[in-house]
Each structure stands twice: as structure tokens, then as C-alpha cells.
Amino acid sequence: MGDFIGSGNFGQVYRAMEVDSGKIIAVKVIPSTNSLNKDLVTSFEVRISIGLFFLNYQKVELHILQKLKHKHIVQYLGHETLDNKLHIYLEYMSGGKFYILPS
């Protein structure tokens, strides 16, 4: 995995290189619910609820990414689970931070 790009509520994003093509891509890494801090989330029921939420979130995000096709939206390239973490492969867009510009 390459340089850290940023993070959100559910994971971190890294710059990486696709081995076969040498193309630079972004990889969003979402940890599994097994990585929840068991000391902080002591209730089994709460861990199950959080786990179901994570699973549903991942399914929804993957579904949306697979369907979106537009020149102004980062393109989904694929996904896989490695080391108990979901890796979502996305088109890499260089150029710094994203800002909403007034119209």
C-alpha cells in the first residue's frame, strides 16, 4: 500500500499502484467488525448491531459505486477482502483537496 490520502467514518484511503498496468489507483480500506475494540464495545448485542450496520453499509456502498458512471465521479475498479478488510479499488484523482465551487 502506498501513501495515506485520507480517512472517513468507515475507513482509510491510500494511493497504490496496480501491479499489472503500473497505473496509480486509490484503495479504500474498510476494517471488518472483528477489528472493533472489544474493550470499548463490551455488549455482544451492540457488536452484532454494529456488525450488521457495517455489512449493510459495505453492500450499499459497493452497489452504488458499481452503478455510477460519469466523467465527474471517481470510477469503481473492483474490490476484494484481504486480511479481514474490504479493499475497494477506485480511480485515482490527483490535484489536491476537493472543494465545492460557487456556481
C-alpha positions, -999 to +999 in steps of 0.1 A: +000+000+000+012+034-008+008+069+007-021+077+030-045+100+012-073+105+038-099+089+060-136+090+067-161+074+091-155+039+079-120+036+066-088+050+052-078+057+016-043+051+002-026+057-031-014+024-047-001+011-079-018-016-099+009-043-105-001-054-140-005-020-156+016+003-133-014+026-131-019+046-099-052+039-082-069+047-049-076+020-024-103+025+003-097+001+032-126-007+055-118-028+085-141-057+094-163-056+125-138-081+140-114-052+145-138-034+168-122-026+201-138-052+224-130-031+255-149-002+242-178-022+228-184-047+255-220-056+247-224-086+224-257-072+211-241-038+203-213-056+185-238-075+164-258-043+156-226-025+146-216-056+126-249-056+107-247-019+101-211-023+087-222-052+064-252-032+051-230-001+046-205-021+026-231-037+004-248-003-003-215+015-010-204-013-034-237-013-052-237+025-056-200+026-068-207-002-093-236+016-108-222+052-111-206+060-144-199+097-150-169+117-161-171+138-129-173+108-105-143+086-094-147+053-111-150+019-092-124-006-104-132-036-082-130-049-046-118-078-026-113-088+010-078-091+023-066-096+058-102-094+070-106-059+055-126-048+025-104-031-002-123-010-027-102-001-058-110+033-073-098+056-100-071+079-085-077+116-090-047+138-083-049+175-077-054+181-040-085+186-019-120+187-033-139+220-028-174+229-038-171+260-060-200+285-062-219+283-094 
